[in-house]
Amino acid sequence: MRKRERENPCGICGHYHKYEEGEICGICGHRIPQATERSSIQVSAFPSEILPDFLYLGSYDNASRSELLKTQGISRVLNTVPSCQNLYKNSFTYHCLQDDKRLPFDDAVKFLEQCEKDKARVLVHCMSGKNRSPAIVIAYLMKCKGWRLTQSYQWVKDRRPYVELSQAVYQQLQEYEQKIFGSNENLNSAPVFPSSAVPSFSFGFPKTDNPVPVPAFNSTAAPSVFARPGLDIPPQEFQFGAGQNISESPFTANPPNSSNNDIPMDG
């Protein structure tokens, strides 16, 4: 490695790699975001501070930058996605939630309460920091701060604007709110969830939720053919042979030979 490269580490993760040229860091996996990933919000490599000097919310990318976490004084990490590896077990205390469709709020809150008791700064993260980890933070605010769901959600949303809870996760939070407070505050104050369902194809047929009105038919239309009176036709005997006499032998159907001469057959 050249001397200039050794003297100029990456300003984001602190390791020596050509960040501006798109080179991936061989130590923490940090890379420059793609053009489609860049925005005024996502440029920051730092996690979002939810509660000062205590609770931080971020993505797996944030959790993979150990040097930046250390500069913020973070010493513990709550991993809400088991498929995300715990990269720095020698530097941080990790707590990993179970991989289940239902988030274990009580287990997560218990760990966060212990962090607060020990006055340790903790990072809560999932893959993107938009759904699972914000839900855990919201559950903690409801349980330990006594805030209702709408207040807790708005608090987190203000500090991390690109939080996007799924409808299933928000419903779990509503159930957790009812468990804590005995009732839901306001079911009509739920956020607008992004539509992630696969669009349905009707192939030209009308959808069931938008039926086409039935046209009004003329009541004076002609009656059905089955309702008409039958024709008065006497039954007749049906004969095969189109009117020929069926008793006549087929060998005599040809006219007789008037010359009484034998007609030779072809040999």
C-alpha positions as CSV (number, residue, x, y, z in Angstrom):
1,M,0.0,0.0,0.0
2,R,1.4,3.4,-0.9
3,K,2.2,6.0,1.7
4,R,-0.5,8.4,0.7
5,E,-3.2,5.7,1.0
6,R,-1.9,4.9,4.5
7,E,-2.1,8.5,5.6
8,N,-5.7,9.0,4.2
9,P,-8.1,6.5,5.6
10,C,-11.8,6.5,4.6
11,G,-13.7,9.4,6.2
12,I,-16.8,7.2,6.7
13,C,-15.6,3.9,8.2
14,G,-12.0,4.9,9.1
15,H,-10.4,2.0,7.2
16,Y,-8.0,2.2,4.3
17,H,-9.9,1.7,1.0
18,K,-10.6,3.7,-2.1
19,Y,-14.1,4.8,-1.0
20,E,-14.5,7.5,-3.7
21,E,-13.6,5.0,-6.4
22,G,-16.3,2.6,-5.3
23,E,-13.9,0.0,-3.7
24,I,-15.6,-2.1,-1.0
25,C,-13.8,-2.0,2.4
26,G,-12.2,-5.4,3.1
27,I,-12.7,-5.0,6.9
28,C,-16.3,-3.8,7.4
29,G,-17.8,-4.2,3.9
30,H,-18.5,-0.5,3.6
31,R,-19.1,0.8,0.1
32,I,-20.2,3.9,-1.6
33,P,-24.0,3.8,-2.2
34,Q,-25.3,3.3,-5.7
35,A,-26.9,6.2,-7.6
36,T,-30.3,4.7,-6.9
37,E,-29.6,4.5,-3.2
38,R,-28.4,8.0,-2.7
39,S,-30.7,10.6,-1.1
40,S,-30.5,13.5,1.2
41,I,-31.5,11.3,4.1
42,Q,-29.6,8.1,3.4
43,V,-26.2,9.6,2.8
44,S,-25.4,9.7,6.6
45,A,-23.5,6.7,7.8
46,F,-24.6,7.4,11.4
47,P,-27.7,5.7,12.9
48,S,-30.6,7.9,14.1
49,E,-30.6,9.0,17.7
50,I,-34.0,8.3,19.2
51,L,-33.3,9.0,22.9
52,P,-30.2,11.2,23.7
53,D,-27.1,9.3,24.8
54,F,-29.0,6.0,25.0
55,L,-31.2,4.6,22.1
56,Y,-30.1,4.6,18.5
57,L,-31.9,3.2,15.4
58,G,-30.3,2.1,12.2
59,S,-29.7,-0.4,9.4
60,Y,-27.3,-3.3,9.0
61,D,-25.1,-1.0,7.1
62,N,-24.9,1.2,10.2
63,A,-24.2,-1.8,12.4
64,S,-21.3,-2.9,10.1
65,R,-19.3,0.3,10.8
66,S,-17.7,-0.5,14.1
67,E,-15.5,2.6,14.1
68,L,-18.4,5.0,13.8
69,L,-20.4,3.2,16.5
70,K,-17.5,3.5,18.8
71,T,-17.2,7.2,18.1
72,Q,-20.9,7.5,19.3
73,G,-20.2,5.5,22.4
74,I,-22.4,2.6,21.4
75,S,-21.4,-0.6,23.1
76,R,-24.5,-2.9,22.7
77,V,-26.4,-4.0,19.6
78,L,-29.9,-5.4,19.4
79,N,-30.2,-7.3,16.1
80,T,-33.8,-7.9,15.1
81,V,-32.9,-10.0,12.0
82,P,-31.1,-13.3,12.8
83,S,-29.9,-13.5,9.1
84,C,-27.7,-10.4,9.7
85,Q,-24.4,-11.5,11.1
86,N,-23.0,-10.1,14.3
87,L,-19.7,-8.9,12.9
88,Y,-17.9,-7.6,16.0
89,K,-18.6,-9.9,19.0
90,N,-15.3,-8.8,20.6
91,S,-16.2,-5.2,20.5
92,F,-20.0,-5.1,21.2
93,T,-22.5,-7.0,23.3
94,Y,-25.1,-8.4,21.0
95,H,-28.7,-9.6,21.6
96,C,-30.4,-11.3,18.7
97,L,-34.2,-11.8,18.4
98,Q,-35.8,-15.0,17.2
99,D,-36.7,-15.3,13.6
100,D,-40.4,-15.3,13.8
101,K,-43.3,-13.5,12.0
102,R,-44.4,-12.0,15.3
103,L,-41.9,-9.7,16.9
104,P,-40.9,-10.6,20.5
105,F,-41.5,-7.2,22.0
106,D,-41.2,-8.3,25.6
107,D,-37.8,-10.0,25.0
108,A,-36.5,-6.9,23.2
109,V,-37.8,-4.4,25.8
110,K,-36.2,-6.4,28.6
111,F,-32.8,-6.1,26.9
112,L,-33.3,-2.4,26.3
113,E,-34.3,-1.9,29.9
114,Q,-31.1,-3.5,31.1
115,C,-29.1,-1.3,28.7
116,E,-30.7,1.8,30.2
117,K,-30.1,0.5,33.7
118,D,-26.4,0.0,32.9
119,K,-26.3,3.4,31.2
120,A,-25.1,1.8,28.0
121,R,-25.8,3.1,24.5
122,V,-27.5,0.6,22.3
123,L,-28.2,0.3,18.6
124,V,-31.4,-1.4,17.4
125,H,-31.1,-2.4,13.8
126,C,-32.7,-4.6,11.1
127,M,-31.7,-4.8,7.4
128,S,-32.8,-1.4,6.3
129,G,-33.9,0.3,9.5
130,K,-37.4,0.9,8.2
131,N,-39.7,-1.8,9.6
132,R,-38.7,-4.3,12.3
133,S,-36.2,-2.3,14.3
134,P,-38.5,0.9,14.4
135,A,-41.3,-1.4,15.7
136,I,-39.1,-2.6,18.5
137,V,-38.2,1.0,19.4
138,I,-41.8,2.1,19.3
139,A,-42.7,-0.9,21.6
140,Y,-40.0,0.2,24.0
141,L,-41.4,3.8,24.1
142,M,-44.9,2.5,24.8
143,K,-43.8,0.1,27.6
144,C,-41.1,2.2,29.4
145,K,-42.1,5.8,28.6
146,G,-45.9,5.3,28.9
147,W,-46.5,6.8,25.4
148,R,-49.4,5.7,23.3
149,L,-48.8,4.2,19.9
150,T,-49.5,7.3,17.8
151,Q,-47.1,9.4,19.9
152,S,-44.4,6.8,19.9
153,Y,-44.7,6.3,16.1
154,Q,-44.5,10.1,15.5
155,W,-41.5,10.5,17.7
156,V,-39.5,7.8,15.8
157,K,-40.8,9.0,12.4
158,D,-39.6,12.6,13.2
159,R,-36.1,11.3,13.9
160,R,-35.9,8.8,11.1
161,P,-38.3,10.0,8.4
162,Y,-37.9,7.0,6.1
163,V,-39.5,4.6,8.5
164,E,-42.1,2.5,6.7
165,L,-43.9,0.1,8.9
166,S,-45.8,-2.7,7.2
167,Q,-49.4,-3.2,8.0
168,A,-48.8,-6.5,9.7
169,V,-46.1,-5.0,12.0
170,Y,-48.3,-2.0,12.9
171,Q,-51.2,-4.4,13.8
172,Q,-48.8,-6.2,16.2
173,L,-48.0,-2.8,17.7
174,Q,-51.7,-2.1,18.1
175,E,-52.1,-5.5,19.9
176,Y,-49.1,-4.6,22.1
177,E,-50.6,-1.2,22.9
178,Q,-53.9,-2.9,24.0
179,K,-51.9,-5.3,26.1
180,I,-50.1,-2.5,27.9
181,F,-52.9,0.1,28.2
182,G,-56.0,-2.1,28.0
183,S,-57.3,-0.4,24.9
184,N,-56.2,1.2,21.6
185,E,-56.0,5.0,21.6
186,N,-57.4,5.7,18.1
187,L,-57.6,3.1,15.4
188,N,-58.3,5.8,12.8
189,S,-54.8,7.4,13.3
190,A,-52.9,4.6,11.6
191,P,-50.3,5.7,9.1
192,V,-50.6,5.1,5.4
193,F,-48.8,1.9,4.5
194,P,-46.9,1.5,1.2
195,S,-48.6,-0.9,-1.2
196,S,-46.4,-3.9,-1.7
197,A,-48.9,-6.3,-2.9
198,V,-48.7,-7.8,-6.4
199,P,-51.1,-6.1,-8.7
200,S,-54.1,-8.2,-9.7
201,F,-54.9,-8.8,-13.3
202,S,-58.5,-9.0,-14.4
203,F,-58.0,-9.8,-18.1
204,G,-60.8,-7.4,-19.0
205,F,-63.4,-8.7,-16.5
206,P,-64.8,-6.3,-14.0
207,K,-63.4,-6.5,-10.4
208,T,-65.7,-7.8,-7.6
209,D,-65.2,-4.6,-5.6
210,N,-66.3,-2.4,-8.4
211,P,-69.3,-4.2,-10.0
212,V,-70.7,-3.0,-13.3
213,P,-74.3,-2.0,-12.9
214,V,-76.8,-4.4,-14.5
215,P,-78.5,-2.7,-17.5
216,A,-82.3,-2.3,-17.4
217,F,-83.8,-4.6,-20.0
218,N,-87.2,-3.8,-21.7
219,S,-89.9,-5.7,-19.9
220,T,-92.0,-5.9,-23.2
221,A,-89.5,-8.1,-25.0
222,A,-90.7,-11.2,-26.8
223,P,-91.3,-14.2,-24.6
224,S,-89.0,-17.2,-24.6
225,V,-89.4,-19.8,-27.3
226,F,-90.1,-22.3,-24.6
227,A,-93.1,-20.4,-23.5
228,R,-94.8,-20.3,-26.9
229,P,-97.8,-22.6,-27.6
230,G,-96.9,-25.7,-29.6
231,L,-97.9,-26.1,-33.2
232,D,-101.0,-28.3,-33.9
233,I,-99.4,-30.8,-36.3
234,P,-100.8,-34.4,-36.3
235,P,-98.2,-37.1,-36.0
236,Q,-97.3,-38.9,-39.2
237,E,-95.7,-42.2,-39.8
238,F,-92.1,-41.9,-40.7
239,Q,-90.9,-44.0,-43.6
240,F,-87.4,-44.8,-44.7
241,G,-86.4,-44.8,-48.3
242,A,-87.9,-41.4,-49.2
243,G,-91.3,-42.8,-50.1
244,Q,-90.2,-46.0,-51.8
245,N,-92.1,-49.2,-51.3
246,I,-89.9,-51.1,-48.9
247,S,-91.6,-54.4,-49.8
248,E,-90.2,-54.3,-53.3
249,S,-87.1,-56.4,-53.9
250,P,-84.0,-54.5,-54.7
251,F,-83.2,-56.9,-57.5
252,T,-86.4,-55.8,-59.4
253,A,-85.8,-52.2,-59.0
254,N,-84.3,-51.9,-62.5
255,P,-86.8,-51.8,-65.4
256,P,-87.3,-55.1,-67.3
257,N,-85.4,-55.8,-70.5
258,S,-87.9,-55.2,-73.3
259,S,-85.9,-57.2,-75.8
260,N,-85.9,-60.4,-73.7
261,N,-82.2,-60.8,-74.5
262,D,-79.8,-61.7,-71.9
263,I,-77.4,-59.0,-70.9
264,P,-73.9,-60.5,-70.6
265,M,-72.0,-59.5,-67.4
266,D,-68.5,-58.1,-67.6
267,G,-66.0,-60.9,-67.5
